[in-house]
Amino acid sequence: DDIVCLTKHKWQPQANAMEASQMAAVMALHRIASETNMRRILNARYQPLWDACDEGRAERAERAAMREEREARRKVREARQAAREEREQRQVTSVYMGADKMAVIQELL
């Protein structure tokens, strides 16, 4: 049975299943407890893996912040557009019609 861990960085295949499972455990630990400073208690062999996972997390956080900023700008733009459309609907428009049409409308009222 092979243990496969997907990362952005290329890692050499591990010599045995125990090493591979340890590497997978470090990645899983980072996934659930990345905000804690586990790096200082990790074996030196796994610290580069932890750091590489942290780099990916920082990039994802940056992309999420950019996405939120774009979403906020989009909402402001949509609110402005809605206000503009509402203003346009409220504007009084002048209607010019002939006397015969005016008489027909007055009869209806």
N, CA, C and O atoms as CSV, one atom per row, in Angstrom:
chain,resi,resn,atom,element,x,y,z
A,1,ASP,N,N,0.837,-1.184,0.000
A,1,ASP,CA,C,0.000,0.000,0.000
A,1,ASP,C,C,0.878,1.243,0.000
A,1,ASP,O,O,1.778,1.386,0.828
A,2,ASP,N,N,0.604,2.133,-0.937
A,2,ASP,CA,C,1.357,3.380,-1.031
A,2,ASP,C,C,0.641,4.484,-0.266
A,2,ASP,O,O,-0.588,4.529,-0.213
A,3,ILE,N,N,1.425,5.364,0.319
A,3,ILE,CA,C,0.896,6.550,0.978
A,3,ILE,C,C,1.274,7.735,0.104
A,3,ILE,O,O,2.451,7.967,-0.170
A,4,VAL,N,N,0.267,8.482,-0.331
A,4,VAL,CA,C,0.505,9.610,-1.224
A,4,VAL,C,C,0.059,10.889,-0.528
A,4,VAL,O,O,-1.060,10.971,-0.022
A,5,CYS,N,N,0.944,11.889,-0.506
A,5,CYS,CA,C,0.632,13.204,0.061
A,5,CYS,C,C,0.864,14.238,-1.031
A,5,CYS,O,O,1.937,14.285,-1.633
A,6,LEU,N,N,-0.126,15.051,-1.278
A,6,LEU,CA,C,-0.016,16.055,-2.330
A,6,LEU,C,C,0.425,17.390,-1.744
A,6,LEU,O,O,-0.214,17.928,-0.840
A,7,THR,N,N,1.529,17.916,-2.271
A,7,THR,CA,C,2.036,19.217,-1.848
A,7,THR,C,C,2.454,19.988,-3.090
A,7,THR,O,O,2.531,19.434,-4.187
A,8,LYS,N,N,2.723,21.275,-2.901
A,8,LYS,CA,C,3.222,22.082,-4.009
A,8,LYS,C,C,4.682,21.760,-4.297
A,8,LYS,O,O,5.135,21.850,-5.438
A,9,HIS,N,N,5.407,21.387,-3.264
A,9,HIS,CA,C,6.836,21.119,-3.402
A,9,HIS,C,C,7.065,19.648,-3.729
A,9,HIS,O,O,6.250,18.787,-3.397
A,10,LYS,N,N,8.167,19.382,-4.374
A,10,LYS,CA,C,8.504,18.000,-4.697
A,10,LYS,C,C,9.323,17.412,-3.563
A,10,LYS,O,O,10.308,18.003,-3.121
A,11,TRP,N,N,8.913,16.260,-3.104
A,11,TRP,CA,C,9.620,15.558,-2.043
A,11,TRP,C,C,10.033,14.198,-2.577
A,11,TRP,O,O,9.332,13.585,-3.382
A,12,GLN,N,N,11.159,13.754,-2.121
A,12,GLN,CA,C,11.657,12.448,-2.540
A,12,GLN,C,C,10.803,11.345,-1.920
A,12,GLN,O,O,10.323,11.489,-0.796
A,13,PRO,N,N,10.615,10.255,-2.641
A,13,PRO,CA,C,9.896,9.124,-2.041
A,13,PRO,C,C,10.649,8.653,-0.796
A,13,PRO,O,O,11.880,8.655,-0.758
A,14,GLN,N,N,9.906,8.263,0.192
A,14,GLN,CA,C,10.513,7.832,1.443
A,14,GLN,C,C,10.986,6.389,1.329
A,14,GLN,O,O,10.458,5.601,0.545
A,15,ALA,N,N,11.983,6.069,2.122
A,15,ALA,CA,C,12.621,4.752,2.039
A,15,ALA,C,C,11.688,3.630,2.477
A,15,ALA,O,O,11.731,2.532,1.922
A,16,ASN,N,N,10.851,3.901,3.463
A,16,ASN,CA,C,9.958,2.839,3.930
A,16,ASN,C,C,8.588,3.417,4.287
A,16,ASN,O,O,8.381,4.630,4.292
A,17,ALA,N,N,7.679,2.521,4.578
A,17,ALA,CA,C,6.306,2.929,4.869
A,17,ALA,C,C,6.221,3.748,6.149
A,17,ALA,O,O,5.376,4.636,6.260
A,18,MET,N,N,7.084,3.462,7.114
A,18,MET,CA,C,7.058,4.197,8.377
A,18,MET,C,C,7.398,5.670,8.143
A,18,MET,O,O,6.733,6.558,8.679
A,19,GLU,N,N,8.430,5.924,7.345
A,19,GLU,CA,C,8.805,7.310,7.036
A,19,GLU,C,C,7.681,8.021,6.280
A,19,GLU,O,O,7.370,9.179,6.557
A,20,ALA,N,N,7.084,7.319,5.332
A,20,ALA,CA,C,5.990,7.910,4.557
A,20,ALA,C,C,4.797,8.222,5.454
A,20,ALA,O,O,4.169,9.272,5.313
A,21,SER,N,N,4.487,7.322,6.368
A,21,SER,CA,C,3.353,7.571,7.259
A,21,SER,C,C,3.653,8.720,8.214
A,21,SER,O,O,2.750,9.477,8.570
A,22,GLN,N,N,4.917,8.863,8.637
A,22,GLN,CA,C,5.293,9.990,9.495
A,22,GLN,C,C,5.138,11.312,8.736
A,22,GLN,O,O,4.660,12.305,9.284
A,23,MET,N,N,5.547,11.301,7.484
A,23,MET,CA,C,5.420,12.498,6.665
A,23,MET,C,C,3.937,12.853,6.471
A,23,MET,O,O,3.557,14.020,6.554
A,24,ALA,N,N,3.117,11.845,6.216
A,24,ALA,CA,C,1.677,12.074,6.068
A,24,ALA,C,C,1.075,12.581,7.370
A,24,ALA,O,O,0.176,13.422,7.354
A,25,ALA,N,N,1.565,12.076,8.495
A,25,ALA,CA,C,1.065,12.526,9.794
A,25,ALA,C,C,1.408,13.994,10.031
A,25,ALA,O,O,0.593,14.744,10.570
A,26,VAL,N,N,2.599,14.402,9.633
A,26,VAL,CA,C,2.993,15.807,9.788
A,26,VAL,C,C,2.082,16.690,8.938
A,26,VAL,O,O,1.647,17.748,9.392
A,27,MET,N,N,1.793,16.265,7.719
A,27,MET,CA,C,0.915,17.050,6.851
A,27,MET,C,C,-0.501,17.116,7.419
A,27,MET,O,O,-1.140,18.167,7.371
A,28,ALA,N,N,-0.991,16.001,7.955
A,28,ALA,CA,C,-2.328,15.991,8.552
A,28,ALA,C,C,-2.364,16.875,9.793
A,28,ALA,O,O,-3.334,17.598,10.019
A,29,LEU,N,N,-1.303,16.816,10.598
A,29,LEU,CA,C,-1.225,17.660,11.787
A,29,LEU,C,C,-1.231,19.136,11.398
A,29,LEU,O,O,-1.887,19.954,12.043
A,30,HIS,N,N,-0.505,19.461,10.353
A,30,HIS,CA,C,-0.489,20.852,9.896
A,30,HIS,C,C,-1.874,21.270,9.420
A,30,HIS,O,O,-2.288,22.411,9.623
A,31,ARG,N,N,-2.574,20.359,8.798
A,31,ARG,CA,C,-3.910,20.666,8.278
A,31,ARG,C,C,-4.878,21.038,9.404
A,31,ARG,O,O,-5.705,21.936,9.245
A,32,ILE,N,N,-4.771,20.342,10.547
A,32,ILE,CA,C,-5.729,20.599,11.631
A,32,ILE,C,C,-5.199,21.544,12.701
A,32,ILE,O,O,-5.991,22.127,13.441
A,33,ALA,N,N,-3.881,21.711,12.805
A,33,ALA,CA,C,-3.320,22.548,13.876
A,33,ALA,C,C,-2.231,23.468,13.354
A,33,ALA,O,O,-1.182,23.610,13.982
A,34,SER,N,N,-2.470,24.089,12.218
A,34,SER,CA,C,-1.421,24.915,11.615
A,34,SER,C,C,-1.161,26.198,12.387
A,34,SER,O,O,-0.089,26.788,12.257
A,35,GLU,N,N,-2.134,26.644,13.196
A,35,GLU,CA,C,-1.933,27.889,13.929
A,35,GLU,C,C,-1.034,27.710,15.155
A,35,GLU,O,O,-0.550,28.694,15.713
A,36,THR,N,N,-0.811,26.478,15.572
A,36,THR,CA,C,0.079,26.243,16.713
A,36,THR,C,C,1.519,26.096,16.231
A,36,THR,O,O,1.767,25.758,15.074
A,37,ASN,N,N,2.448,26.350,17.120
A,37,ASN,CA,C,3.861,26.290,16.758
A,37,ASN,C,C,4.405,24.885,17.021
A,37,ASN,O,O,5.168,24.668,17.962
A,38,MET,N,N,4.006,23.949,16.184
A,38,MET,CA,C,4.470,22.565,16.322
A,38,MET,C,C,5.880,22.394,15.760
A,38,MET,O,O,6.530,21.381,16.016
A,39,ARG,N,N,6.342,23.355,15.016
A,39,ARG,CA,C,7.646,23.242,14.359
A,39,ARG,C,C,8.754,22.980,15.366
A,39,ARG,O,O,9.683,22.223,15.084
A,40,ARG,N,N,8.665,23.592,16.523
A,40,ARG,CA,C,9.747,23.448,17.510
A,40,ARG,C,C,9.796,22.060,18.146
A,40,ARG,O,O,10.831,21.666,18.683
A,41,ILE,N,N,8.686,21.311,18.092
A,41,ILE,CA,C,8.727,19.969,18.683
A,41,ILE,C,C,8.857,18.871,17.633
A,41,ILE,O,O,8.964,17.691,17.964
A,42,LEU,N,N,8.846,19.270,16.371
A,42,LEU,CA,C,9.001,18.277,15.304
A,42,LEU,C,C,10.453,17.851,15.161
A,42,LEU,O,O,11.374,18.600,15.487
A,43,ASN,N,N,10.633,16.665,14.683
A,43,ASN,CA,C,11.956,16.180,14.325
A,43,ASN,C,C,12.504,17.088,13.221
A,43,ASN,O,O,11.745,17.554,12.371
A,44,ALA,N,N,13.787,17.338,13.227
A,44,ALA,CA,C,14.414,18.240,12.248
A,44,ALA,C,C,14.153,17.788,10.811
A,44,ALA,O,O,14.123,18.621,9.905
A,45,ARG,N,N,13.969,16.528,10.594
A,45,ARG,CA,C,13.727,16.000,9.252
A,45,ARG,C,C,12.378,16.482,8.702
A,45,ARG,O,O,12.222,16.598,7.487
A,46,TYR,N,N,11.403,16.763,9.577
A,46,TYR,CA,C,10.067,17.152,9.125
A,46,TYR,C,C,9.820,18.659,9.167
A,46,TYR,O,O,8.770,19.123,8.722
A,47,GLN,N,N,10.763,19.420,9.690
A,47,GLN,CA,C,10.575,20.866,9.769
A,47,GLN,C,C,10.464,21.535,8.396
A,47,GLN,O,O,9.644,22.439,8.241
A,48,PRO,N,N,11.248,21.134,7.398
A,48,PRO,CA,C,11.063,21.740,6.066
A,48,PRO,C,C,9.665,21.476,5.487
A,48,PRO,O,O,9.101,22.328,4.801
A,49,LEU,N,N,9.119,20.297,5.768
A,49,LEU,CA,C,7.773,19.978,5.301
A,49,LEU,C,C,6.752,20.893,5.974
A,49,LEU,O,O,5.842,21.400,5.319
A,50,TRP,N,N,6.904,21.102,7.273
A,50,TRP,CA,C,6.003,21.996,8.016
A,50,TRP,C,C,6.086,23.421,7.447
A,50,TRP,O,O,5.069,24.087,7.249
A,51,ASP,N,N,7.322,23.869,7.191
A,51,ASP,CA,C,7.515,25.214,6.635
A,51,ASP,C,C,6.886,25.338,5.246
A,51,ASP,O,O,6.283,26.360,4.917
A,52,ALA,N,N,7.031,24.297,4.445
A,52,ALA,CA,C,6.444,24.320,3.100
A,52,ALA,C,C,4.921,24.393,3.184
A,52,ALA,O,O,4.288,25.084,2.387
A,53,CYS,N,N,4.341,23.694,4.130
A,53,CYS,CA,C,2.883,23.766,4.319
A,53,CYS,C,C,2.472,25.162,4.771
A,53,CYS,O,O,1.427,25.666,4.358
A,54,ASP,N,N,3.292,25.795,5.620
A,54,ASP,CA,C,2.999,27.160,6.061
A,54,ASP,C,C,3.026,28.137,4.894
A,54,ASP,O,O,2.208,29.055,4.840
A,55,GLU,N,N,3.957,27.954,3.958
A,55,GLU,CA,C,4.025,28.837,2.791
A,55,GLU,C,C,2.731,28.762,1.993
A,55,GLU,O,O,2.201,29.785,1.558
A,56,GLY,N,N,2.238,27.579,1.810
A,56,GLY,CA,C,0.982,27.410,1.082
A,56,GLY,C,C,-0.179,28.061,1.804
A,56,GLY,O,O,-1.068,28.633,1.174
A,57,ARG,N,N,-0.173,27.976,3.125
A,57,ARG,CA,C,-1.257,28.568,3.909
A,57,ARG,C,C,-1.241,30.085,3.766
A,57,ARG,O,O,-2.296,30.708,3.641
A,58,ALA,N,N,-0.059,30.679,3.784
A,58,ALA,CA,C,0.049,32.133,3.643
A,58,ALA,C,C,-0.463,32.576,2.270
A,58,ALA,O,O,-1.151,33.590,2.156
A,59,GLU,N,N,-0.126,31.817,1.239
A,59,GLU,CA,C,-0.602,32.151,-0.105
A,59,GLU,C,C,-2.121,32.038,-0.188
A,59,GLU,O,O,-2.778,32.886,-0.792
A,60,ARG,N,N,-2.678,30.989,0.420
A,60,ARG,CA,C,-4.131,30.828,0.406
A,60,ARG,C,C,-4.815,31.957,1.163
A,60,ARG,O,O,-5.853,32.459,0.731
A,61,ALA,N,N,-4.239,32.357,2.288
A,61,ALA,CA,C,-4.820,33.460,3.062
A,61,ALA,C,C,-4.770,34.760,2.261
A,61,ALA,O,O,-5.712,35.551,2.293
A,62,GLU,N,N,-3.672,34.974,1.548
A,62,GLU,CA,C,-3.547,36.177,0.723
A,62,GLU,C,C,-4.585,36.177,-0.396
A,62,GLU,O,O,-5.218,37.199,-0.662
A,63,ARG,N,N,-4.758,35.030,-1.049
A,63,ARG,CA,C,-5.766,34.931,-2.108
A,63,ARG,C,C,-7.177,35.130,-1.549
A,63,ARG,O,O,-8.016,35.764,-2.188
A,64,ALA,N,N,-7.436,34.591,-0.360
A,64,ALA,CA,C,-8.756,34.760,0.258
A,64,ALA,C,C,-9.013,36.228,0.583
A,64,ALA,O,O,-10.126,36.721,0.398
A,65,ALA,N,N,-7.983,36.929,1.068
A,65,ALA,CA,C,-8.137,38.357,1.371
A,65,ALA,C,C,-8.413,39.146,0.095
A,65,ALA,O,O,-9.253,40.045,0.087
A,66,MET,N,N,-7.710,38.812,-0.975
A,66,MET,CA,C,-7.941,39.490,-2.251
A,66,MET,C,C,-9.356,39.207,-2.758
A,66,MET,O,O,-10.024,40.098,-3.284
A,67,ARG,N,N,-9.806,37.960,-2.596
A,67,ARG,CA,C,-11.150,37.585,-3.025
A,67,ARG,C,C,-12.202,38.371,-2.237
A,67,ARG,O,O,-13.178,38.853,-2.812
A,68,GLU,N,N,-12.001,38.500,-0.919
A,68,GLU,CA,C,-12.939,39.268,-0.094
A,68,GLU,C,C,-12.955,40.737,-0.500
A,68,GLU,O,O,-14.011,41.370,-0.517
A,69,GLU,N,N,-11.787,41.274,-0.826
A,69,GLU,CA,C,-11.713,42.669,-1.261
A,69,GLU,C,C,-12.463,42.870,-2.577
A,69,GLU,O,O,-13.196,43.846,-2.737
A,70,ARG,N,N,-12.274,41.939,-3.519
A,70,ARG,CA,C,-12.999,42.021,-4.792
A,70,ARG,C,C,-14.507,41.924,-4.564
A,70,ARG,O,O,-15.289,42.643,-5.186
A,71,GLU,N,N,-14.898,41.030,-3.669
A,71,GLU,CA,C,-16.319,40.863,-3.368
A,71,GLU,C,C,-16.901,42.139,-2.760
A,71,GLU,O,O,-18.014,42.539,-3.100
A,72,ALA,N,N,-16.153,42.774,-1.866
A,72,ALA,CA,C,-16.615,44.027,-1.250
A,72,ALA,C,C,-16.755,45.120,-2.307
A,72,ALA,O,O,-17.732,45.869,-2.302
A,73,ARG,N,N,-15.779,45.212,-3.214
A,73,ARG,CA,C,-15.868,46.206,-4.290
A,73,ARG,C,C,-17.063,45.931,-5.197
A,73,ARG,O,O,-17.743,46.855,-5.642
A,74,ARG,N,N,-17.309,44.652,-5.465
A,74,ARG,CA,C,-18.450,44.278,-6.311
A,74,ARG,C,C,-19.768,44.674,-5.641
A,74,ARG,O,O,-20.676,45.175,-6.303
A,75,LYS,N,N,-19.872,44.450,-4.329
A,75,LYS,CA,C,-21.100,44.814,-3.618
A,75,LYS,C,C,-21.318,46.321,-3.636
A,75,LYS,O,O,-22.447,46.782,-3.803
A,76,VAL,N,N,-20.251,47.089,-3.467
A,76,VAL,CA,C,-20.364,48.552,-3.527
A,76,VAL,C,C,-20.817,48.977,-4.917
A,76,VAL,O,O,-21.684,49.839,-5.060
A,77,ARG,N,N,-20.227,48.371,-5.938
A,77,ARG,CA,C,-20.594,48.691,-7.319
A,77,ARG,C,C,-22.067,48.360,-7.578
A,77,ARG,O,O,-22.784,49.143,-8.201
A,78,GLU,N,N,-22.512,47.193,-7.095
A,78,GLU,CA,C,-23.909,46.806,-7.289
A,78,GLU,C,C,-24.848,47.750,-6.543
A,78,GLU,O,O,-25.912,48.093,-7.059
A,79,ALA,N,N,-24.469,48.174,-5.335
A,79,ALA,CA,C,-25.304,49.108,-4.567
A,79,ALA,C,C,-25.413,50.441,-5.295
A,79,ALA,O,O,-26.493,51.027,-5.367
A,80,ARG,N,N,-24.289,50.921,-5.838
A,80,ARG,CA,C,-24.320,52.167,-6.611
A,80,ARG,C,C,-25.222,52.037,-7.830
A,80,ARG,O,O,-25.999,52.939,-8.142
A,81,GLN,N,N,-25.108,50.902,-8.514
A,81,GLN,CA,C,-25.924,50.663,-9.707
A,81,GLN,C,C,-27.405,50.615,-9.333
A,81,GLN,O,O,-28.237,51.185,-10.038
A,82,ALA,N,N,-27.741,49.942,-8.232
A,82,ALA,CA,C,-29.139,49.859,-7.799
A,82,ALA,C,C,-29.671,51.242,-7.433
A,82,ALA,O,O,-30.808,51.576,-7.765
A,83,ALA,N,N,-28.854,52.047,-6.751
A,83,ALA,CA,C,-29.272,53.403,-6.387
A,83,ALA,C,C,-29.484,54.244,-7.639
A,83,ALA,O,O,-30.439,55.016,-7.721
A,84,ARG,N,N,-28.600,54.093,-8.603
A,84,ARG,CA,C,-28.730,54.841,-9.860
A,84,ARG,C,C,-30.021,54.440,-10.584
A,84,ARG,O,O,-30.751,55.301,-11.077
A,85,GLU,N,N,-30.299,53.142,-10.645
A,85,GLU,CA,C,-31.516,52.678,-11.315
A,85,GLU,C,C,-32.765,53.170,-10.591
A,85,GLU,O,O,-33.748,53.547,-11.229
A,86,GLU,N,N,-32.728,53.166,-9.255
A,86,GLU,CA,C,-33.871,53.653,-8.480
A,86,GLU,C,C,-34.086,55.146,-8.719
A,86,GLU,O,O,-35.220,55.601,-8.869
A,87,ARG,N,N,-32.998,55.896,-8.753
A,87,ARG,CA,C,-33.078,57.330,-9.032
A,87,ARG,C,C,-33.695,57.579,-10.406
A,87,ARG,O,O,-34.535,58.463,-10.569
A,88,GLU,N,N,-33.271,56.796,-11.381
A,88,GLU,CA,C,-33.793,56.954,-12.737
A,88,GLU,C,C,-35.281,56.632,-12.797
A,88,GLU,O,O,-36.022,57.268,-13.547
A,89,GLN,N,N,-35.727,55.647,-12.012
A,89,GLN,CA,C,-37.146,55.299,-12.006
A,89,GLN,C,C,-37.985,56.392,-11.357
A,89,GLN,O,O,-39.118,56.637,-11.770
A,90,ARG,N,N,-37.433,57.046,-10.346
A,90,ARG,CA,C,-38.168,58.080,-9.622
A,90,ARG,C,C,-38.255,59.399,-10.384
A,90,ARG,O,O,-39.130,60.216,-10.099
A,91,GLN,N,N,-37.390,59.612,-11.316
A,91,GLN,CA,C,-37.382,60.876,-12.049
A,91,GLN,C,C,-38.699,61.063,-12.789
A,91,GLN,O,O,-39.226,60.138,-13.408
A,92,VAL,N,N,-39.210,62.276,-12.709
A,92,VAL,CA,C,-40.452,62.607,-13.400
A,92,VAL,C,C,-40.117,62.853,-14.861
A,92,VAL,O,O,-39.207,63.609,-15.201
A,93,THR,N,N,-40.866,62.205,-15.687
A,93,THR,CA,C,-40.642,62.414,-17.115
A,93,THR,C,C,-41.801,63.237,-17.674
A,93,THR,O,O,-42.958,63.028,-17.309
A,94,SER,N,N,-41.490,64.131,-18.521
A,94,SER,CA,C,-42.508,64.976,-19.149
A,94,SER,C,C,-43.098,64.244,-20.336
A,94,SER,O,O,-42.385,63.641,-21.139
A,95,VAL,N,N,-44.406,64.310,-20.426
A,95,VAL,CA,C,-45.089,63.665,-21.537
A,95,VAL,C,C,-45.775,64.758,-22.353
A,95,VAL,O,O,-46.551,65.548,-21.815
A,96,TYR,N,N,-45.495,64.798,-23.612
A,96,TYR,CA,C,-46.109,65.775,-24.519
A,96,TYR,C,C,-47.051,65.026,-25.440
A,96,TYR,O,O,-46.664,64.054,-26.087
A,97,MET,N,N,-48.302,65.492,-25.492
A,97,MET,CA,C,-49.261,64.854,-26.387
A,97,MET,C,C,-50.181,65.909,-26.988
A,97,MET,O,O,-50.307,67.033,-26.503
A,98,GLY,N,N,-50.786,65.496,-28.025
A,98,GLY,CA,C,-51.695,66.409,-28.720
A,98,GLY,C,C,-52.991,66.606,-27.941
A,98,GLY,O,O,-53.277,65.871,-26.996
A,99,ALA,N,N,-53.765,67.599,-28.346
A,99,ALA,CA,C,-55.019,67.932,-27.667
A,99,ALA,C,C,-56.022,66.797,-27.767
A,99,ALA,O,O,-56.754,66.533,-26.813
A,100,ASP,N,N,-56.067,66.116,-28.917
A,100,ASP,CA,C,-57.018,65.016,-29.083
A,100,ASP,C,C,-56.697,63.845,-28.156
A,100,ASP,O,O,-57.607,63.230,-27.601
A,101,LYS,N,N,-55.426,63.536,-27.987
A,101,LYS,CA,C,-55.012,62.463,-27.073
A,101,LYS,C,C,-55.300,62.871,-25.627
A,101,LYS,O,O,-55.716,62.046,-24.814
A,102,MET,N,N,-55.079,64.142,-25.316
A,102,MET,CA,C,-55.328,64.654,-23.970
A,102,MET,C,C,-56.812,64.519,-23.635
A,102,MET,O,O,-57.162,64.162,-22.510
A,103,ALA,N,N,-57.678,64.801,-24.595
A,103,ALA,CA,C,-59.122,64.696,-24.378
A,103,ALA,C,C,-59.518,63.244,-24.116
A,103,ALA,O,O,-60.359,62.983,-23.255
A,104,VAL,N,N,-58.927,62.300,-24.842
A,104,VAL,CA,C,-59.227,60.876,-24.644
A,104,VAL,C,C,-58.835,60.448,-23.235
A,104,VAL,O,O,-59.588,59.731,-22.576
A,105,ILE,N,N,-57.700,60.866,-22.779
A,105,ILE,CA,C,-57.218,60.486,-21.444
A,105,ILE,C,C,-58.096,61.114,-20.369
A,105,ILE,O,O,-58.409,60.461,-19.373
A,106,GLN,N,N,-58.495,62.358,-20.553
A,106,GLN,CA,C,-59.351,63.013,-19.561
A,106,GLN,C,C,-60.720,62.347,-19.496
A,106,GLN,O,O,-61.322,62.287,-18.424
A,107,GLU,N,N,-61.213,61.853,-20.606
A,107,GLU,CA,C,-62.488,61.125,-20.607
A,107,GLU,C,C,-62.367,59.838,-19.803
A,107,GLU,O,O,-63.301,59.455,-19.098
A,108,LEU,N,N,-61.216,59.168,-19.906
A,108,LEU,CA,C,-61.008,57.923,-19.163
A,108,LEU,C,C,-60.930,58.167,-17.664
A,108,LEU,O,O,-61.366,57.330,-16.873
A,109,LEU,N,N,-60.383,59.297,-17.274
A,109,LEU,CA,C,-60.243,59.603,-15.854
A,109,LEU,C,C,-61.560,60.091,-15.328
A,109,LEU,O,O,-61.672,60.409,-14.144
